[in-house]
Amino acid sequence: MNAPIRLLLADDHPVVRAGLRAVLDTEPDFAVVAEAATAELAVGRAAAGGVDVVLMDLQFGPGMHGSEATAAISALRDAPRVLVLTTYDTDADILAAVEAGAAGYLLKDAPPEELAAAVRTAAAGRSALAPAVAHRLMDRMRMPSQALTKRELEVLQLVGDGLSNLQISKELFLSQATVKSHLVHIYAKLGVDSRTSAVATARSRRLIRG
């Protein structure tokens, strides 16, 4: 019998981790070897070795974001594969995770059999994307001129969070002129002429979080 796929569950909600463990423990070829309540702990545990796949949430409250942890883990020598498991299916979250090196992206409402299949796919070195996520990425590829870049999505998400251009420039280490330039491109791509309209349109299209 082959060695089991060793899993690390990274989520800040104990109930979610317990639920995941209960589902994954029913699979004979899986072994949940560790849990992490913060992204920082997940990176540390992954660096210690003995993990094949990390199931990574994106939102951990204050501190490191799941995408940052994904990038840190993916940069490790003999890195485990990272499978993002989240409630968010916006372009901003998907792009950030994929660019960080995630091997897969699954939504938390996925049925158990889909989750198990995604874990095995990621462990085998292949990409495991939820159908809805794959569809959104394909749409971006079909219409590249209309798709917002990762940086434009970051700027727009911060606009949606209520930050001013000055605050955005400090958050993203950009000049205010660059922030304004990104907004001009965002308005043109979305066919809008104001911050309010840009945010409303982006949220309706699930480009950024509401």
N, C-alpha and C positions, 0 to 999 in steps of 0.2 A: 504494500500500500504506500502511495506517495505521501510525503510529509504534508501536513495541513498548511493551508494558507494562513499566515499569522497576521492578525488584524489589530490595529490601534484605532479606538473610537475617540474622536476629538469633537466634543460638543459641550457647551457650558450648561446644558440642562440635564440634571441627573436622570429625570424621567425619560428623556429622549435616549440617553445612553442605555438605560435599563431596557427600554423597548427594543432598541437595536440589538443589544446582546441577546435578548430572548429570541428574536427572529434568527439571528446568525448562528446561535448555538444549536439550532435544529439541523444545520447543514454539517454532515459528517466530515467534510474536507476543510472546514473552517475552525480556527482557534482564536478567540478573542484574548490577546495576551496583555493588553493594557488599555487604560482609558486616560483621557486628559480633559480637564475642565477649562483650560485656556489654550490659546494658540501657542503661547510661549512654551508651555509644558509639552505640547504635542511635538514641537520642534526638538526639544531636549530629549524626549523619549525616542523619537525616530532616529536621532543621532546616536543613541546608545546601541542601536542595532537590534536584530531579532524581530524585525517587523517587515512584512511583505507588502501590505496595503494599508494606507491610512484613510479612514473615512472622515472627511474634514467638513465641518460646518463653516459658513462664511462669517457669521456675526458672533462675536464673543464679548460684546460690551466694550468697556474701556481696555486699551491695550492693543496688541497686534491683531490685525484682521486675518481672516482665513486665507485670503489670497496671498498675503505677505508670508504666512506660515507655509503655504504651498510652495512658494518660490524658494524659501529657505530649505525646506525638506528636499525639493527637487535638485538643489545644488549640492546635496551631500554626496559623498563618495558611496557607491553601492546604495543609492537612494531607494527607499521603498516607493511604490507607486501611490499617488494621491488621487482618491476618488472623492470629488466634492459632492456632498449630500446636503441640500439646502432647500429652503422654501422659496428662494428668489430665482426667477427666470428672466430677469431683465438683461438686455444686451450688455449693459455696463458690468454686471456681475459675471456673466458668462465670459466676456472677453478678458476681463481681469484674471479669471481663474485659468483659462486656457493659455494665456500668455505667461502665466506664472509656472506653467508646466503640468497642470492637472492632467491625469490620464483619462479622466472621465468626469461627467457632470450629470448628476441625478437629482430629481426632486424628492422631497421627503414623503410625498404621497404615492410614490412608486410602489407597486405590489411587491411582496416578499420575493417572488420568483425573479422579478426584474432586477431587484437589488442583488440577489445572489449571482445572477448571470453577469451583472456589471462588475462585481468583485472578481469573479473568475476571469473575465475579459481583461480587466486592468492588471491582474496578477500575471497574465500571460503576455503582457507587454503591448496590448492593443488598446485602442481608444474605445471608451464606453460612454456614449452620449445618449441621454434621454431623447426619444423621438422629437419632442417639442423643441428641445435645445438644438438638435441637429438641423431641424427645419429653420430655426431662426438664423443659424450660421449660414445655411444655404441661401437664404433670402439676402443676407448681406453680400454674399459673393455674386449673386445675380445682379445686384444694383449697387456696385461699389461707389459710384459717384454720389449716390443719395445716402449712403451709410455714414453715420457719425463715427469718427475715429475714437480710439480708446481715450485719448486726451480730451476730445470734445465731450465725450460722455462723462468724464470725471468733472469737467467744468460745469456741465449742465446739472449734474447731480448736486453739486455744491450750491448752484443757483437755487435749485429746488429746496435745498436745506436752509435757504434764507441768507446765505453769505453774500456780502458785497464783493465788488471786483477786487478791492484792496485785500479783503480777507481771503479770497480765492487765490490771489497772487502769492500771499504768504503761505497758504496751505500747500500749494503745488510748486512753490519755489519758481514762480514765473513773474515776469514784469507785468504791470497792469496793461501795457500796450498789447502784450501777447494774449492776455485774457480777453481783451476787447476784440482782438483779431479772431480768436476762437469763437466768440459769440456771433460775430458777423457771419462766419462760415456756418454756424449752427442755424442761425435764422434763415439763411439761404437754402440750406438742405431741407429744413422743415417747412419752409414756405410761410414763415411767421415774421412779425416785426416788433416783438416785445419779449421781455424776459418771462412775463406771465404766460403768454401764449406758447412760448417755447417749452416751458415746464409742463403745461397742461397737455400739449400735443405729445411730448415725450412720454408722459405717464400713460396716456391713453394707448400708445403704441408699445408699452412695456419696454421702453428703452432705458428708463431709470426707475428707481423705487419711488413709490408714492409717499 
